[in-house]
Amino acid sequence: MNTKLNIHAVIPSSRVNGPGARLVVFFQGCGRACPGCFNPETHSFGEREALLVDEIFKRLPKGQAEGITVSGGEPFAQKEGLSLLLKGARERALSTVVYTGFTIEELNKDEAAREALIYIDVLVDGPFIEQEKETTLLARGSSNQRLHFLTNRYTEEDFIMEGKVEVIIKADGAVVETGFSRAPLRAGLGR
């Protein structure tokens, strides 16, 4: 696995980005720039941190993760690398959840994207639409986004995440908020 991925950030263990404890990988680069995006710092395609798949999995706490959640940025902007990452997760018996601004219909028209889809348990698809912010309890940004259960590993009930958010203070003092809060904490944290 020699393909390097352009990664914005890796959270080794999160309980608010899908079911159970999860390794969360934020891809760098997104051409959509959806107004109100929760992760605008991931939009630039400039190199952030180039990591091999094995380097990403080295950040996984031993025996503490149920799965991997991939977000961004746009994961499918790096389709081949995404496939390798998801295949690596499967080889490690980890579940896979992927958030994308593309629809599943768009992805199914692309051979490289279809290759990644075979390794995904749950795909959350569609662009974020600020006027349709999520008002139910589901782990998605806006109500137009759909949860596709591509395997029988999870159900919709597993994706009820109302008000679940984690605030991480990094060694350099940077504050990272992740999860599905109805009222982001960022403004109050001086961000």
C-alpha positions as CSV (number, residue, x, y, z in Angstrom):
1,M,0.0,0.0,0.0
2,N,2.3,2.8,-1.3
3,T,-0.5,5.3,-2.0
4,K,-0.2,8.4,0.2
5,L,-3.5,10.1,1.2
6,N,-3.8,13.8,1.8
7,I,-5.2,13.9,5.3
8,H,-6.5,16.8,7.3
9,A,-6.7,15.1,10.7
10,V,-7.0,11.7,12.4
11,I,-8.8,11.3,15.6
12,P,-7.6,8.0,17.1
13,S,-10.8,7.3,19.1
14,S,-14.1,9.0,19.0
15,R,-17.6,8.0,20.3
16,V,-19.6,10.6,18.4
17,N,-18.8,9.9,14.7
18,G,-20.8,6.7,14.4
19,P,-21.5,3.6,16.5
20,G,-19.0,2.6,19.2
21,A,-15.4,3.8,19.5
22,R,-14.1,4.8,16.0
23,L,-10.9,5.9,14.3
24,V,-12.0,9.1,12.4
25,V,-10.1,10.2,9.3
26,F,-10.7,13.6,7.8
27,F,-9.6,13.8,4.2
28,Q,-8.1,17.1,2.9
29,G,-9.7,18.6,-0.2
30,C,-13.2,19.3,-1.3
31,G,-14.4,21.1,-4.4
32,R,-18.0,21.6,-3.2
33,A,-17.4,24.3,-0.5
34,C,-21.0,23.9,0.8
35,P,-22.1,27.1,2.6
36,G,-22.1,26.4,6.4
37,C,-19.9,23.3,6.1
38,F,-18.9,22.0,9.5
39,N,-15.3,21.4,8.3
40,P,-14.4,24.4,6.0
41,E,-10.7,24.0,6.8
42,T,-10.7,20.7,4.9
43,H,-11.7,22.4,1.5
44,S,-8.2,23.3,0.2
45,F,-6.5,20.7,-2.0
46,G,-3.1,21.8,-0.7
47,E,-1.1,19.1,1.0
48,R,-1.9,18.9,4.7
49,E,-0.4,15.6,5.9
50,A,0.6,12.9,3.4
51,L,0.0,9.5,5.1
52,L,0.2,5.9,3.9
53,V,-2.7,3.7,4.9
54,D,-0.5,1.7,7.4
55,E,0.5,5.0,9.0
56,I,-3.1,5.9,9.6
57,F,-3.9,2.5,11.2
58,K,-0.8,2.9,13.5
59,R,-2.8,5.7,15.2
60,L,-5.5,3.3,16.1
61,P,-5.5,2.3,19.8
62,K,-5.0,-1.4,20.1
63,G,-8.3,-3.3,20.5
64,Q,-10.3,-0.2,21.3
65,A,-12.1,0.5,18.0
66,E,-15.2,-0.9,16.5
67,G,-14.6,0.8,13.2
68,I,-13.4,3.7,11.1
69,T,-15.4,6.8,10.0
70,V,-14.1,8.7,7.0
71,S,-15.2,12.3,6.4
72,G,-13.6,15.4,5.0
73,G,-13.1,17.2,2.9
74,E,-14.4,14.8,0.2
75,P,-13.1,11.3,0.6
76,F,-14.1,10.4,-3.0
77,A,-11.7,13.1,-4.3
78,Q,-9.0,10.5,-3.5
79,K,-10.9,7.4,-4.6
80,E,-8.0,5.0,-5.0
81,G,-6.5,5.8,-1.7
82,L,-10.0,5.7,-0.1
83,S,-10.4,2.2,-1.4
84,L,-7.1,1.1,0.1
85,L,-8.0,2.6,3.4
86,L,-11.4,0.9,3.5
87,K,-9.9,-2.4,2.4
88,G,-7.4,-2.1,5.2
89,A,-10.2,-1.5,7.7
90,R,-12.0,-4.7,6.4
91,E,-8.8,-6.7,6.8
92,R,-8.6,-5.5,10.4
93,A,-12.3,-6.5,11.0
94,L,-13.3,-2.8,11.5
95,S,-16.7,-1.5,10.4
96,T,-16.7,1.4,7.9
97,V,-18.8,4.6,7.7
98,V,-18.1,7.2,5.0
99,Y,-19.6,10.7,4.6
100,T,-19.6,12.1,1.1
101,G,-21.0,15.1,-0.8
102,F,-21.7,12.9,-3.8
103,T,-24.9,10.9,-4.1
104,I,-24.7,7.1,-4.3
105,E,-26.1,7.4,-7.8
106,E,-23.2,9.6,-8.9
107,L,-20.7,7.2,-7.2
108,N,-22.1,4.2,-9.0
109,K,-21.3,5.8,-12.3
110,D,-17.6,5.8,-11.6
111,E,-15.6,2.5,-11.6
112,A,-13.1,3.6,-8.9
113,A,-15.8,4.9,-6.7
114,R,-17.7,1.6,-7.0
115,E,-14.5,-0.2,-5.9
116,A,-14.6,1.8,-2.6
117,L,-18.3,1.2,-2.1
118,I,-17.7,-2.6,-1.8
119,Y,-15.9,-1.9,1.5
120,I,-18.4,0.4,3.1
121,D,-21.0,-0.6,5.7
122,V,-22.8,2.7,5.9
123,L,-22.6,5.6,3.3
124,V,-24.0,9.0,4.2
125,D,-24.4,10.8,0.9
126,G,-25.3,14.1,-0.5
127,P,-24.0,17.7,-0.2
128,F,-24.6,19.7,3.0
129,I,-27.5,22.1,2.6
130,E,-27.5,24.8,5.3
131,Q,-31.2,25.5,4.9
132,E,-31.9,21.9,5.5
133,K,-29.9,21.4,8.7
134,E,-30.6,18.1,10.4
135,T,-33.5,18.4,12.9
136,T,-33.9,14.7,13.7
137,L,-31.5,12.8,15.8
138,L,-29.6,11.2,12.9
139,A,-25.8,11.5,12.4
140,R,-25.9,13.7,9.3
141,G,-25.5,17.4,8.6
142,S,-28.7,18.1,6.6
143,S,-31.9,16.3,6.0
144,N,-31.3,15.8,2.3
145,Q,-28.4,13.5,3.2
146,R,-29.2,9.8,3.1
147,L,-27.9,6.9,5.1
148,H,-27.3,3.9,2.9
149,F,-26.9,0.6,4.8
150,L,-24.7,-1.3,2.3
151,T,-24.3,-4.3,4.7
152,N,-26.5,-5.6,7.5
153,R,-23.9,-4.6,10.2
154,Y,-25.9,-1.5,11.4
155,T,-29.4,-0.1,11.4
156,E,-30.7,3.5,11.5
157,E,-31.1,3.2,15.3
158,D,-27.3,2.9,15.6
159,F,-26.9,6.4,14.0
160,I,-29.0,8.4,16.5
161,M,-26.4,10.9,17.8
162,E,-28.4,13.9,19.1
163,G,-26.3,16.4,20.9
164,K,-23.2,14.1,21.0
165,V,-20.1,16.2,20.6
166,E,-16.5,15.9,21.7
167,V,-14.1,18.8,22.2
168,I,-10.4,17.9,21.9
169,I,-7.7,20.2,23.0
170,K,-4.5,19.3,21.1
171,A,-0.9,19.6,22.4
172,D,-0.5,22.8,20.4
173,G,-3.6,24.3,22.1
174,A,-5.8,24.0,19.0
175,V,-9.4,23.1,19.8
176,V,-11.2,20.5,17.7
177,E,-14.9,20.0,17.9
178,T,-16.4,16.8,16.4
179,G,-19.8,15.2,16.5
180,F,-23.4,16.1,15.9
181,S,-24.3,19.1,18.0
182,R,-27.4,21.1,17.1
183,A,-25.6,24.3,18.2
184,P,-21.9,24.2,17.4
185,L,-19.6,25.1,20.3
186,R,-17.0,26.7,18.0
187,A,-18.2,30.3,18.4
188,G,-18.1,30.0,22.2
189,L,-14.6,28.5,22.1
190,G,-13.1,31.5,20.4
191,R,-12.8,29.8,17.1
